[in-house]
Amino acid sequence: MVIWDGRCWIKFCQGDGAEAAIVRVQFVSGTHAIAAALFGVLRPGDELLSVAGAPYDTLEEVIGLRGEGQGSLKEFGIDYRQLELTPKGMIDWQALAQGIAPKTRLVLIQRSCGYTWRPSLSLAEIGRIVAMVKAQNPETICFVDNCYGEFIEDREPPAVGADLIAGSLIKNPGGTIVTTGGYIAGRQDLVEAAACRLTSPGIGAKGGATLDQTRLMLQGLFLAPQMVGEALKGTHLIAHVFQSLGYPVNPLPDVPRRDVIQAVQLGSPQKLIAFCRAFQQWSPVGAYLDPVPGPMPGYESDLVMAGGTFIDGSTSELSADGPLREPYIVFCQGGTHWTHVAIALEAAISAVGPADQN
């Protein structure tokens, strides 16, 4: 039996917009939570529209853009379309103003930049997207992939009109101590539809073991704002240092943060690997390990990942990774102490050197 109904998570999502929430250890990742929401809401003949360009790599096989297509949205007869970003990597507001078609059932708004070189979205921009979508069709569902964006601002997307959001507990809201799981929050009927996809029709959100993880999930949520605050200090520091070394960085130093990701364009596979190795060497777990590029389920390109974290895959703890494809960008996430970020950063500087150094 479920002994916790997620009331504190509704409050976290700002109760003026979120009517319900499910928080479950059974979600194996943020991608799993997002997929449950998409499959729960969409039906054959519907259209899914991504308004911020291409989705995150792991959603490509969910949608059916890549892979064998087994169980993808495409196989179930759900169409997909995306609005490309402008040449500067911004939302194409003109295209969005007339982008909603009669069969557009759901709009996907990816808050974070993912593995792309674009600004992550602010809550103000998400609110503007929602308003433009609803002006064309009030019935179109606005769904936000909220990964990496929780606690960055003082509200969450339901407060600016989003119908549904989803994310992972081994990112921001888990406070670095939750071992697994994810959440979905928003309109009650949509949350229940996603819950029926996770469990089964007739059970929905009413069933599912918590496996004695309730205390960790509540404590992680309590710690999350502090952990996110430390991670943001680290992103500012990384941006300052690597811009001074001549590398393009995104976001720029001192600009308002929109998620906990700091990207640095290193320009070569050798530097990408060297950077990740430096971060791994100063990790609290597995410092002796040597990250090497390799395939990862759900990703098209080989990845190199520094993840010496107490929770496997936890990107609220300090980590760095990137796909081995041009222009060879490393994406740094998390960090429980900005001083730890500084120590790892010193090693990374020694490993890659200035931008003009081969």
C-alpha positions as CSV (number, residue, x, y, z in Angstrom):
1,M,0.0,0.0,0.0
2,V,1.1,3.6,-0.6
3,I,1.5,5.3,2.7
4,W,2.4,8.7,1.3
5,D,0.2,10.6,-1.1
6,G,2.7,13.3,-2.2
7,R,1.0,16.3,-0.5
8,C,4.4,17.9,0.2
9,W,5.3,17.4,-3.5
10,I,2.1,19.3,-4.5
11,K,3.3,22.1,-2.2
12,F,6.8,21.9,-3.8
13,C,5.2,22.3,-7.2
14,Q,3.2,25.4,-5.9
15,G,-0.2,24.3,-5.1
16,D,-1.8,27.0,-7.1
17,G,-1.1,24.9,-10.2
18,A,-0.4,21.3,-9.2
19,E,-3.5,19.4,-8.1
20,A,-1.9,16.1,-7.7
21,A,1.5,14.3,-7.7
22,I,2.9,10.8,-7.8
23,V,6.4,10.2,-6.3
24,R,7.6,6.6,-6.8
25,V,10.8,4.6,-6.4
26,Q,9.5,2.5,-9.4
27,F,10.5,5.3,-11.8
28,V,14.0,4.2,-12.9
29,S,14.9,7.7,-14.3
30,G,13.6,11.0,-15.4
31,T,13.2,9.6,-18.9
32,H,11.0,6.8,-17.4
33,A,8.8,9.4,-15.6
34,I,8.5,11.5,-18.8
35,A,7.7,8.4,-20.9
36,A,4.9,7.4,-18.4
37,A,3.4,10.8,-18.7
38,L,3.6,10.8,-22.5
39,F,2.1,7.3,-22.9
40,G,-0.5,8.0,-20.3
41,V,-1.8,11.1,-22.0
42,L,-1.3,10.6,-25.8
43,R,-3.5,8.3,-27.9
44,P,-3.2,7.0,-31.5
45,G,-3.8,9.9,-34.0
46,D,-2.6,12.5,-31.5
47,E,0.4,14.8,-32.3
48,L,3.3,15.5,-29.9
49,L,4.9,18.9,-30.6
50,S,8.4,19.7,-29.2
51,V,8.6,23.5,-29.1
52,A,12.3,23.8,-28.1
53,G,13.9,22.0,-30.9
54,A,15.1,18.4,-30.6
55,P,14.4,16.6,-27.4
56,Y,17.0,15.1,-25.0
57,D,18.8,12.1,-26.5
58,T,17.1,9.5,-24.3
59,L,13.6,10.6,-25.5
60,E,14.4,9.9,-29.2
61,E,13.7,6.2,-28.8
62,V,10.7,6.9,-26.7
63,I,9.3,9.0,-29.5
64,G,10.5,6.7,-32.3
65,L,13.0,9.0,-33.9
66,R,15.8,6.4,-33.5
67,G,16.2,2.7,-32.7
68,E,14.0,-0.3,-33.5
69,G,10.8,1.5,-32.5
70,Q,9.6,-1.3,-30.2
71,G,6.9,0.2,-28.0
72,S,7.7,3.8,-29.2
73,L,5.0,6.5,-29.6
74,K,5.5,6.2,-33.3
75,E,4.6,2.5,-33.2
76,F,1.4,3.4,-31.4
77,G,0.4,5.8,-34.2
78,I,1.3,9.0,-32.4
79,D,2.8,11.7,-34.7
80,Y,5.7,13.9,-33.8
81,R,6.8,17.3,-34.9
82,Q,9.3,19.8,-33.6
83,L,9.8,23.6,-33.9
84,E,13.4,24.3,-34.6
85,L,15.3,26.9,-32.6
86,T,16.5,30.1,-34.1
87,P,20.1,30.3,-35.3
88,K,20.9,31.8,-31.9
89,G,19.4,28.8,-30.1
90,M,16.3,30.6,-28.9
91,I,12.6,29.7,-29.1
92,D,11.1,30.6,-32.5
93,W,8.2,32.7,-31.1
94,Q,6.9,33.5,-34.6
95,A,6.7,29.8,-35.5
96,L,5.1,29.0,-32.1
97,A,2.4,31.6,-32.5
98,Q,0.9,29.6,-35.3
99,G,2.4,26.2,-34.6
100,I,-0.5,24.4,-32.9
101,A,-2.4,22.1,-35.3
102,P,-5.9,20.6,-34.7
103,K,-4.4,17.3,-33.7
104,T,-1.7,18.7,-31.4
105,R,-2.6,17.0,-28.2
106,L,0.5,17.7,-26.2
107,V,3.3,20.2,-26.3
108,L,6.7,19.1,-24.9
109,I,8.7,21.9,-23.2
110,Q,12.2,20.8,-22.3
111,R,13.3,23.2,-19.6
112,S,17.0,22.3,-19.6
113,C,19.4,22.5,-22.5
114,G,20.1,18.8,-22.4
115,Y,23.1,18.0,-24.7
116,T,22.6,21.1,-26.9
117,W,24.2,24.5,-26.9
118,R,21.2,26.6,-26.2
119,P,20.0,28.6,-23.2
120,S,17.8,26.7,-20.8
121,L,14.3,28.1,-20.3
122,S,13.3,30.4,-17.6
123,L,9.9,30.2,-15.9
124,A,8.9,33.4,-17.6
125,E,9.6,31.8,-21.0
126,I,7.7,28.7,-20.0
127,G,4.8,30.8,-19.0
128,R,5.0,32.6,-22.4
129,I,5.0,29.3,-24.2
130,V,2.0,28.1,-22.3
131,A,0.1,31.3,-23.0
132,M,0.8,31.1,-26.7
133,V,-0.2,27.5,-26.9
134,K,-3.5,28.0,-25.0
135,A,-4.4,31.0,-27.1
136,Q,-4.4,28.7,-30.1
137,N,-6.1,25.7,-28.4
138,P,-7.0,25.7,-24.7
139,E,-7.3,21.9,-24.8
140,T,-3.6,21.3,-25.8
141,I,-1.7,20.0,-22.8
142,C,1.5,21.8,-21.9
143,F,4.0,19.3,-20.4
144,V,7.4,20.3,-19.0
145,D,10.4,18.1,-18.7
146,N,11.5,19.7,-15.4
147,C,14.8,17.8,-15.0
148,Y,17.7,19.9,-13.6
149,G,15.4,22.9,-13.1
150,E,13.8,22.3,-9.8
151,F,14.4,25.0,-7.1
152,I,16.3,27.3,-9.5
153,E,13.5,29.8,-9.1
154,D,11.0,30.4,-6.4
155,R,8.2,28.7,-8.3
156,E,7.8,25.6,-10.5
157,P,6.1,25.4,-14.0
158,P,2.5,24.6,-12.7
159,A,2.5,28.1,-11.2
160,V,2.9,29.6,-14.7
161,G,0.2,27.4,-16.3
162,A,1.9,24.1,-17.2
163,D,-0.6,21.2,-17.0
164,L,2.0,18.5,-16.2
165,I,5.6,18.2,-15.2
166,A,8.0,15.3,-14.5
167,G,11.5,14.8,-13.2
168,S,14.0,12.5,-11.5
169,L,14.8,12.1,-7.8
170,I,18.5,11.6,-8.4
171,K,18.6,15.1,-9.8
172,N,17.7,18.3,-7.9
173,P,14.6,17.3,-5.8
174,G,16.3,14.3,-4.3
175,G,18.8,16.4,-2.3
176,T,21.6,14.0,-3.2
177,I,20.4,11.3,-0.8
178,V,17.5,9.7,-2.6
179,T,18.7,6.5,-4.3
180,T,16.1,6.2,-7.1
181,G,12.8,7.3,-8.4
182,G,11.0,10.1,-10.1
183,Y,7.9,12.3,-9.9
184,I,5.0,13.5,-12.0
185,A,2.8,16.5,-10.9
186,G,0.1,18.7,-12.3
187,R,-3.5,18.4,-13.2
188,Q,-5.2,15.5,-11.4
189,D,-6.6,13.7,-14.4
190,L,-3.3,13.8,-16.2
191,V,-1.3,12.6,-13.2
192,E,-3.7,9.7,-12.8
193,A,-3.4,8.9,-16.5
194,A,0.4,8.7,-16.1
195,A,0.0,6.6,-12.9
196,C,-2.2,4.1,-14.8
197,R,0.7,3.8,-17.3
198,L,3.2,3.2,-14.5
199,T,1.0,0.6,-12.7
200,S,-2.2,-0.4,-14.5
201,P,-5.7,0.9,-15.2
202,G,-7.8,0.4,-12.2
203,I,-4.8,0.7,-9.8
204,G,-3.3,4.0,-11.0
205,A,-1.8,6.0,-8.1
206,K,-3.4,3.8,-5.4
207,G,-0.9,1.0,-5.5
208,G,2.9,0.7,-5.3
209,A,5.4,-0.2,-2.6
210,T,7.5,2.5,-1.1
211,L,10.2,0.0,0.0
212,D,11.0,2.0,3.1
213,Q,12.2,5.0,1.0
214,T,9.6,7.5,2.3
215,R,12.0,9.1,4.8
216,L,14.8,9.5,2.3
217,M,12.4,11.1,-0.2
218,L,11.1,13.6,2.4
219,Q,14.5,14.3,3.7
220,G,15.9,14.7,0.2
221,L,13.2,17.2,-0.6
222,F,14.0,19.1,2.5
223,L,17.8,19.2,1.6
224,A,17.2,20.0,-2.0
225,P,17.2,23.8,-2.0
226,Q,20.6,23.9,-0.1
227,M,22.1,21.4,-2.5
228,V,20.9,23.3,-5.6
229,G,22.3,26.5,-4.1
230,E,25.7,24.9,-3.8
231,A,25.5,23.6,-7.3
232,L,24.7,27.0,-8.7
233,K,27.8,28.5,-7.0
234,G,29.8,25.8,-8.8
235,T,28.3,26.6,-12.2
236,H,29.3,30.3,-11.8
237,L,32.8,29.3,-10.8
238,I,33.3,26.9,-13.8
239,A,31.9,29.5,-16.2
240,H,34.3,32.2,-14.9
241,V,37.3,30.0,-15.0
242,F,36.9,28.4,-18.4
243,Q,35.8,31.6,-20.1
244,S,39.0,33.2,-18.8
245,L,40.9,30.3,-20.4
246,G,39.4,31.1,-23.8
247,Y,36.7,28.4,-24.0
248,P,33.1,29.1,-25.0
249,V,30.8,28.5,-22.0
250,N,27.0,28.3,-21.6
251,P,25.6,29.9,-19.7
252,L,27.9,32.9,-19.4
253,P,29.4,33.9,-16.0
254,D,27.1,35.8,-13.7
255,V,23.9,35.5,-15.8
256,P,20.9,34.2,-14.0
257,R,20.9,30.4,-13.8
258,R,18.0,28.4,-15.2
259,D,19.2,24.9,-14.3
260,V,22.3,23.3,-12.6
261,I,24.1,22.6,-15.8
262,Q,27.2,24.4,-16.9
263,A,28.5,23.6,-20.4
264,V,32.0,24.2,-21.7
265,Q,32.9,23.7,-25.3
266,L,36.3,22.0,-25.3
267,G,36.7,21.4,-29.0
268,S,38.4,18.0,-29.0
269,P,37.6,14.4,-27.8
270,Q,41.0,14.3,-26.0
271,K,40.1,17.3,-23.9
272,L,36.6,16.0,-23.2
273,I,38.0,12.8,-21.9
274,A,40.8,14.5,-19.9
275,F,38.3,16.8,-18.3
276,C,36.1,13.9,-17.1
277,R,39.1,12.0,-15.9
278,A,40.2,15.0,-13.8
279,F,36.7,15.3,-12.2
280,Q,36.6,11.5,-11.5
281,Q,40.0,11.6,-9.8
282,W,38.6,14.1,-7.2
283,S,35.3,12.3,-6.7
284,P,34.4,10.9,-3.3
285,V,33.7,7.4,-4.8
286,G,35.7,5.6,-7.3
287,A,38.5,8.2,-7.6
288,Y,40.8,5.4,-8.9
289,L,38.6,4.7,-11.9
290,D,39.4,5.9,-15.4
291,P,36.4,7.1,-17.4
292,V,36.5,5.8,-21.0
293,P,34.0,6.5,-23.8
294,G,31.3,3.9,-24.3
295,P,27.7,3.3,-25.4
296,M,24.9,4.1,-23.0
297,P,21.3,2.8,-23.2
298,G,19.1,5.5,-24.8
299,Y,22.0,7.6,-26.3
300,E,23.0,7.8,-29.9
301,S,26.6,8.8,-29.4
302,D,29.2,7.2,-27.1
303,L,29.5,9.1,-23.8
304,V,32.3,9.7,-21.4
305,M,31.1,10.3,-17.8
306,A,32.7,11.2,-14.6
307,G,30.3,10.0,-11.9
308,G,32.1,9.2,-8.7
309,T,29.0,9.8,-6.7
310,F,27.5,8.2,-3.6
311,I,24.3,7.5,-5.4
312,D,24.9,5.8,-8.8
313,G,23.9,8.3,-11.6
314,S,23.2,11.1,-9.2
315,T,23.7,14.4,-11.0
316,S,22.9,16.5,-7.9
317,E,26.3,15.4,-6.7
318,L,29.3,16.7,-8.8
319,S,29.5,15.0,-12.2
320,A,30.7,15.8,-15.7
321,D,29.9,14.1,-19.0
322,G,29.4,14.6,-22.7
323,P,28.8,12.9,-25.9
324,L,31.7,12.2,-28.2
325,R,30.6,14.4,-31.1
326,E,31.5,17.8,-32.3
327,P,32.0,20.4,-30.9
328,Y,32.9,18.1,-27.9
329,I,31.1,19.8,-25.0
330,V,31.4,18.8,-21.4
331,F,28.3,19.2,-19.3
332,C,29.0,19.7,-15.6
333,Q,26.2,19.2,-13.1
334,G,25.5,19.4,-9.4
335,G,28.0,19.7,-6.6
336,T,27.2,19.5,-2.9
337,H,29.9,21.9,-1.9
338,W,31.3,24.7,-4.1
339,T,34.7,24.0,-2.5
340,H,34.7,20.5,-3.9
341,V,33.9,22.0,-7.3
342,A,36.9,24.2,-6.9
343,I,39.2,21.3,-6.1
344,A,38.0,19.3,-9.1
345,L,38.2,22.4,-11.3
346,E,41.9,22.9,-10.5
347,A,42.6,19.3,-11.8
348,A,40.5,19.9,-14.9
349,I,42.4,23.1,-15.7
350,S,45.7,21.3,-15.4
351,A,44.3,18.5,-17.6
352,V,43.1,20.6,-20.6
353,G,45.0,23.8,-20.4
354,P,44.0,27.1,-22.1
355,A,41.8,26.9,-25.2
356,D,44.7,27.7,-27.6
357,Q,46.9,24.9,-26.2
358,N,46.7,21.6,-28.2
